[in-house]
Amino acid sequence: MIDAPYDPATESTYECLECGHLVTATSNPGTCPECNVCYRNTAMPLE
């Protein structure tokens, strides 16, 4: 398996860990405006 090359201009989907609100952005948007909880990148597995 080969990793895809990193491109900082590529948008990723981020999901709020509390309410599930989704945002598409090029970098982590910080905290959810609806519940003030951190977003997580959905491309990264939860472990």
C-alpha positions as CSV (number, residue, x, y, z in Angstrom):
1,M,0.0,0.0,0.0
2,I,1.3,3.4,-0.9
3,D,0.4,6.6,1.0
4,A,-1.1,9.5,-1.1
5,P,1.2,12.5,-1.3
6,Y,0.5,15.2,1.2
7,D,-1.1,18.4,-0.4
8,P,-1.9,21.2,2.2
9,A,-4.3,22.8,-0.2
10,T,-6.5,19.7,-0.3
11,E,-9.7,20.0,1.7
12,S,-10.6,17.5,4.4
13,T,-13.9,16.8,6.2
14,Y,-13.9,17.5,9.9
15,E,-16.6,16.2,12.3
16,C,-17.5,17.5,15.8
17,L,-16.9,14.8,18.4
18,E,-20.1,15.8,20.3
19,C,-22.9,16.7,17.9
20,G,-21.6,15.4,14.6
21,H,-21.6,18.8,12.8
22,L,-19.5,18.5,9.6
23,V,-17.1,21.1,8.1
24,T,-14.9,21.0,5.0
25,A,-11.6,22.9,5.4
26,T,-7.9,22.9,4.5
27,S,-6.9,22.9,8.2
28,N,-8.5,22.0,11.5
29,P,-11.3,24.6,12.1
30,G,-10.8,24.4,15.9
31,T,-14.1,24.1,17.9
32,C,-17.7,23.6,16.8
33,P,-19.7,26.8,16.8
34,E,-22.8,24.7,17.9
35,C,-21.4,23.0,21.0
36,N,-17.8,24.3,21.5
37,V,-16.2,20.8,21.2
38,C,-13.1,20.0,19.1
39,Y,-13.4,18.8,15.5
40,R,-11.6,15.7,14.3
41,N,-10.4,14.9,10.8
42,T,-12.7,12.1,9.4
43,A,-9.8,10.8,7.3
44,M,-7.9,9.8,10.4
45,P,-9.1,6.5,12.1
46,L,-10.3,6.6,15.7
47,E,-8.3,4.4,18.0
